């Protein structure tokens, strides 16, 4: 029996997944505004400093696929609670790092632990929420991610400006502990989950099935592009705005993260719009908004940069909400693996594109970064237009099982 919109279970589920999305984004990306400070303290280049984020997202990408197998056996909620708790603990540990390699080790452990959250959350929603409300629920989960990304950046920026990056990291870790407790308390147990007994053979069979689908591989590629561009924009805009001619303070640059609030709105708005008009009619429009916002950041004016980042943020969270819910609707069993493959591409894009942009920034400055990200978004727009012609499945996705 599915969870229906308007019921107490629906409200509890959305509350829990909001906290889960908040914690995941806050813990994972809290180092993003600290990259210039890490460059100073540990004498790092921008590309080296970006490893503090890239190593976590890379470890998460690897862990996602393994977590899908584990969740098919032990269940959704236990794995998600464990992931959030360990990630919060690793954030607290990273604040006491005495060297950059120690910090990277803690961040890698954090990323690996968080692999048990995003894909499993998508699978949980696809299993438990009625199809007519899945877009809304996925949008609320993504809005929690947006809020976590905003508050994580804002807290670390302000606290590091007035105290230190270590105090800032401790504060984010403590918030993660609270979010994990709220998630555990609020999330209803799975009612439609059926344990599977598959292992690597089922993983291979399921992956082959998903990659044979006419739409899923394109959605995986789009995930790689989306988050890689988004994380790179927010990572390297800090270097630009801290330097002349803007010369903003760390707190002010971190304050730009309030633009994440736009993502909280756009993810829910796009989810509802996709439920009504169809995902193929919404996705390409949101990618166009992202590209327009990116180009505006080339103007050497702070108001234009902020408007551009606002448009870019709106388009990103809306696109991610639509694409991720599309995976949940389209994927056949094993659903958790389909979600894991989408998010594997998602976080791999964050790691690879974010690291690559460090080198582009060093040699080409902001115009070079925009040229790279613009080319990637152009490819993403072509994918979205291709998905407009995607034929719907001949039959609804079957119930979850370990074997495809």
CORTARA-V105986 format. One record per backbone hydrogen bond with DSSP energy under -1.0 kcal/mol. CO is the residue of the C=O (numbers start at 1). NH is the residue of the N-H. E is the energy in kcal/mol with one decimal. If there is no record, write none. Layout:
BEGIN
CO:NH:E  CO:NH:E
END
This chain:
BEGIN
3:130:-2.2  4:7:-1.6  7:11:-1.9  8:12:-2.5  9:13:-2.5  10:14:-2.3  11:15:-2.2  12:16:-2.6  13:17:-2.7  14:18:-1.8  15:19:-2.1  16:20:-2.5  17:21:-2.7  18:22:-2.4  19:23:-2.7  20:24:-2.4  21:25:-2.1  22:26:-2.6  23:27:-2.7  24:28:-1.9  25:29:-2.4  29:32:-1.5  32:35:-1.1  34:38:-2.7  35:39:-2.2  36:40:-1.6  37:41:-2.7  38:42:-2.4  39:44:-1.9  45:49:-2.8  46:50:-1.9  48:51:-1.2  49:52:-1.6  50:53:-1.3  50:54:-3.0  51:55:-2.7  53:57:-2.3  54:58:-2.6  55:59:-2.0  56:60:-2.2  57:61:-2.2  58:62:-1.9  59:63:-2.3  60:64:-2.0  63:67:-2.7  64:68:-1.5  65:69:-1.1  66:70:-2.0  67:71:-2.9  68:72:-1.3  70:73:-1.2  70:74:-3.0  71:75:-1.5  72:196:-3.8  76:80:-2.1  77:81:-2.5  78:82:-2.0  79:83:-2.3  80:84:-2.2  81:85:-2.1  82:86:-2.4  83:87:-2.2  84:88:-1.9  85:89:-2.0  86:90:-2.6  87:91:-1.7  88:92:-1.7  89:93:-2.2  90:94:-2.3  93:96:-1.8  94:97:-1.5  99:103:-1.9  100:104:-2.6  101:105:-2.1  102:106:-2.2  103:107:-2.4  104:108:-2.4  105:109:-2.2  106:110:-2.2  107:111:-2.5  108:112:-2.4  109:113:-2.2  110:114:-2.4  113:116:-1.8  114:117:-2.2  117:121:-2.5  118:122:-2.0  119:123:-2.2  120:124:-2.7  121:125:-2.4  122:126:-2.2  123:127:-2.0  124:128:-2.7  125:129:-2.3  128:3:-4.3  130:133:-1.9  131:134:-1.0  133:137:-2.3  134:138:-2.9  135:139:-2.1  136:140:-2.2  137:141:-2.1  138:142:-2.5  139:143:-2.2  140:144:-1.8  141:145:-1.6  142:146:-2.2  143:147:-2.5  144:148:-2.4  145:149:-2.7  146:150:-2.3  147:151:-2.9  148:152:-2.6  149:153:-1.9  150:154:-2.7  151:155:-3.0  152:156:-2.1  153:157:-2.1  154:158:-2.4  155:159:-2.6  156:160:-2.0  157:161:-1.6  158:162:-1.7  159:163:-2.7  164:168:-1.9  165:169:-2.1  166:170:-2.2  167:171:-2.1  168:172:-1.9  169:173:-2.2  170:174:-2.2  171:175:-2.0  172:176:-1.9  173:177:-1.7  174:178:-1.8  175:179:-2.3  176:180:-2.2  177:181:-1.8  178:182:-2.2  179:183:-2.4  180:184:-2.3  181:185:-2.0  182:186:-2.2  183:187:-2.2  199:203:-2.2  200:204:-2.7  201:205:-2.5  202:206:-2.9  203:207:-2.6  204:208:-2.4  205:209:-1.9  206:210:-2.3  207:211:-2.3  208:212:-1.2  215:219:-1.8  216:220:-2.4  217:221:-2.2  218:222:-2.1  219:223:-1.9  220:224:-1.7  221:225:-1.6  222:226:-2.9  223:227:-1.7  224:228:-1.2  225:229:-2.3  226:230:-2.2  227:231:-2.8  228:232:-1.6  229:233:-2.2  230:234:-1.9  231:235:-2.1  232:236:-2.3  233:237:-1.5  236:240:-1.6  237:241:-2.6  238:242:-2.0  241:248:-2.9  243:247:-2.9  249:253:-2.5  250:254:-2.4  251:255:-1.9  253:256:-1.1  254:257:-1.9  255:258:-2.0  256:259:-2.1  257:260:-2.5  258:261:-1.9  259:262:-1.5  260:264:-1.4  261:265:-1.5  262:266:-3.1  263:267:-2.5  265:269:-2.8  266:270:-2.9  267:271:-1.8  268:272:-2.3  269:273:-2.5  270:274:-2.8  271:275:-1.9  272:276:-1.5  273:277:-3.4  274:278:-1.7  279:282:-1.0  279:283:-2.4  282:286:-1.7  283:287:-1.8  284:288:-1.6  285:289:-1.7  286:290:-1.8  287:291:-2.1  288:292:-2.3  289:293:-2.3  290:294:-2.3  291:295:-2.0  292:296:-1.4  295:298:-1.4  296:299:-1.5  299:301:-2.1  301:305:-2.3  302:306:-2.5  303:307:-2.3  304:308:-2.5  305:309:-2.6  306:310:-2.2  307:311:-2.3  308:312:-2.5  309:313:-2.6  310:314:-2.5  311:315:-2.6  312:316:-2.4  313:317:-2.1  314:318:-1.8  315:319:-2.5  316:320:-2.9  317:321:-2.0  318:322:-2.2  319:323:-2.9  320:324:-2.6  321:325:-1.7  322:326:-1.7  323:327:-1.8  324:328:-1.8  325:329:-2.0  326:330:-2.4  327:331:-2.6  334:338:-1.5  335:339:-2.5  336:340:-2.3  337:341:-2.6  338:342:-2.0  339:343:-2.5  340:344:-2.5  341:345:-1.9  342:346:-1.9  343:347:-2.9  344:348:-2.1  345:349:-2.2  346:350:-1.4  347:351:-2.0  348:352:-3.0  349:353:-2.0  350:354:-1.1  351:355:-1.7  352:356:-2.5  353:357:-2.3  356:360:-1.9  357:361:-2.9  358:362:-1.7  359:363:-1.4  360:364:-3.4  361:365:-1.5  364:368:-1.5  365:369:-1.7  366:370:-2.6  367:371:-2.2  368:372:-2.1  369:373:-2.7  370:374:-2.8  371:375:-1.9  372:376:-1.9  373:377:-2.5  374:378:-2.1  375:379:-1.8  376:380:-2.2  377:381:-2.5  378:382:-1.8  379:383:-1.8  380:384:-2.4  381:385:-2.3  382:386:-1.9  383:387:-2.3  386:389:-1.4  387:390:-1.5
END
